[in-house]
Amino acid sequence: QVQLVESGGGSVQAGGSLRLSCTANRYSRNSACVGWFRQAPGKEREGVATFYSIDDSPTYYDSAKGRFTIARDNAKNTMYLNMNRLKTEDTGIYYCAADGSHYCDAWGQGTQVTVSS
């Protein structure tokens, strides 16, 4: 069973930066898809960035382009989301994902990011 644990969330002023981390067990290592998703209060979950094994580089959703980057440390079985120039609308619970029954549909418990003005 895939197990994922997010960390690194917190409160930050608009324009600031955060780095989120996701550690996974060995069952996540061969996932075809890994990525980050988020859910703002009162809104549906949306994608932030995904990285498919058959691709050469990550795919960033529009809200993240130019501000967020995804990285992996295979030796530590850890994935990161570097977030820069944060906006208030970035507030939400951030989840990392790997393959469960389908691409990027196994989730961690989430980590809260709060961006204030």
N, C-alpha and C positions, 0 to 999 in steps of 0.2 A: 504494500500500500504506500502510495506517495505521501510524504509528510513534508510540509513547508512551514517555515517560521519566519515572519517578517520582524524587522526591528529598525530603529533609526528615526521614527516619526517624532513629532514634537510641534512646538509653537514657534513661529518665526514671523518677522515683519515682512511685509511686501517688499520684493526686491532681493530678499535673502536667498540662502541656499540650504539644502539638506541632502544628505545621502542616505538612502534606504538600503537595507541589506536583507537578503533572503537566503537562509540556509536550508538545505534539503538533504533528505536521506538518499541512500544509494539507488532507490527505485526511481528517482527523478533524473538520474544522470543521462539516461538514453532518450530523454524526451525529444520528440521532433520539434516541439514548440515550447519555448519558455518566454515569460514576459511579465509585464506589470499592467494592472488594471486599477481603477479607482471608482469610488462611489461617493458622490457629494450628497449632502443632506437633502432628502426629498427627490432625488434623481436616481435614474437607473445606472447600473454599473457600465462603465465605458472603458475602452482600451486606452492605454498610454503608449506602450511600446511592446513589440513582440520580436522574437528572434527564432526563425525556423532553421533547422539544421541544414537544409538544402540551400539556404541562401547565404550570401557572402557578408551581409550586413543587416542590422536591425531595421525594422519598419516602425516609423513613428507616426502616431496619430496626429491630426492637425493641431490639437491643443498643446502637444509636447514639442513639436518641431522647432528646432533652433534654441530650445531652452533645456531640454532633458536629454540625457544620454544613458544608455544601458550598457552594462559591462558584466563579464563573467570571469570568475576565478575557478577554473576547473579543479585545481588541486585542493581547494577548500570547499568545493561543491557549493559555492556561494554566487549569488547574482546581486548586482547593485543597480540602483537607479539614482543617478546624479541629477539633482534638480536645481536649476539656477533661475534667477530673476522670477522668483515665485510671485504669483498673483493671488488675490483673495479667492478667486474662483477655482484655484487649485486645492482649496480646502476639501477634505474628504478622507475616507478610509482607503488606504492603498493596499492592494493585494498582489502578491506574486503568484504566478501560475506555472504549472507544468502539465504534461500529459496525464490525464486520468483515463477515462473511457474514450476521450477524443482529444484533439489538440487544445492545449492550454485550458483545460476545464477542471483541473485539480487545484484547489486554492489553499492558501494559508489562512490564518485567523485575521489578518489585516493589521495595519499600524496607522494610527491617526496622524494626519497632517493638518495643522491649523495655521492659516496665513491671515494675519491681521493687517489692517490698514494703518 
